[in-house]
Amino acid sequence: MKRNKVHIHWYPGHIAKAERQLKEKLSLVDVVIEVRDARIPLSSGYADIKKLLGDKPKLLLLNKSDLVDKKELSQWVEFLTKTVNCHVVATDVKTAKDLSSVIKTLTDLAEPRIQALMAKGLLRRPARIMVVGMPNVGKSSVINKLTKSSKTKTGAKAGVTRQQQWVRINPNLELLDTPGIIPTRQDDQIQALKLAFVNSISENAYSPEPVAETLLDMLNEGKYRDMVSVYYKVENLTLHDIAISRNWILKGETPDTERTAKYILKDFREGKIGKFVLDEIPEKY
């Protein structure tokens, strides 16, 4: 892969402040849902998540699983369950078939914490849950999915910013209705590129052409090459050839590579080209 084509400069403003605010929210909850994008199950994770959460129980959701091959998805769920040491559930926000399983898992994970509070003489209360993850992995969609059957706001807790509201999922669970965005420095450019492919990094941080070219390079060198080649009806996976194939030509017979790049990224993000996983399971783990 021609990795020198693009360098993504993305650094969230006031990162220290963002991390502090996230930690303040985390102090309020009993269990955390970490959401990752199933197409990049490693690259959409946060390297320091254990340091951030401490011993707080976690449920890992591989979101947008409908955009991933089912066999590969199953392999990733097995791998992450063994290596991350927490419950892993593949989820698709378009359906509710996994909702009851997620709610039961959250309730079970929170119960030891609730029992510990009761042992101190406190009354039983609903477990408090928070959703965290990288930008655009589907955190808000997960929140909407969990709360769609109940829109009952329970109000702000003592010492909590007024904007932070809780929604009662059922008598045993309350969910913070604002997701926690995990801020991260993009020191790893391969990770940054993969986050850009799935639209987890603002498009203001890069130009579409070099990013789309790098995506094509990655697909061209991997097991998905034939699938992509058939979809775009070209032998060579380049912006130039795909533009010509689609007849996207500017004045002077120049291929419109900018338009082509935007469509390639859009096609990939919507799963039109195929169902891909861009990360690879390490051979030894």
Steps between C-alpha positions, in 0.01 A plus 500: 500500500633844405486648846681821416214640296327681782564618850197574713541786744220461750532609858186576698511843660544511876571127518592515869170669576310242295670214685423660836134545411479140384651377827250711695214331316653158548510556876120510498438161343520135596549341158642631171401407148795544264385523139734410214451485125490134393686588178803610702459317832854576616556840342177641644604398850670717758844374599477637855144386570607290800680798651196718434245259648701343779310198633161622376308222320477539122289365216661523156262549208620441145261737327403518131540124484266491200789645297728205583514142371331276760780243508766764556282671759471175695878462498546852632246451779688187607839673482392811693318296764828320572731800486296794633368290788145630495164418344495570124177536303460571129221748447314663216305813588257429216351204687402430861566126503802540732336752734383259770841332511678835540266614779537171689880514472506857632276405793723203588820706475361770729360269768825458703532878524138538608543225760811674635306824544218317676752334732594852612143564603382681186171420334500312171504735205505449122840430351646795314639445151704716264590458133853594388699468179674670212309756290234364264516135605129515578487598867189717465329228297571250777355740757190552285462126458520435872261778592245482219255304714528748785555873472457566872757754613605455860668840526841617603678330789656697782823658389431428134490768232142586416547393138581145609167322516420141582248283320334205674534190278318277749467492880855366529690717247556870439698630204685830471346649186818674383778281358861531606731572210843354558757760389817366345816630341554359153861386546429178309429608143375157391240513775419859403445398138271215596300735722475736202379216276201437730439873552615511862728796429366832379531547124654839578812313611584353160444516125282222356727408208808377688282327760294322233820405315641348818177307557523362145864405560403314816214316330716428195765327712252297703248221459229739383671607177285294263179613665591867466623454144171338398295771669677784319551298179870581476818295503714768664362639826593864449301821518595567138368169367184502711421856389533397136289187560223713651543764226569769757700726271577870531555742215810412306438127543648509852367231739311657793700329773363722777143394429614142464678509838189630677285227347748226587503605864121526498465159335730342755329662799157387382614144433426520128838363389490206739518397864856557615711488815811714457679384815663160529495262794858463627647158422611456859285613790 
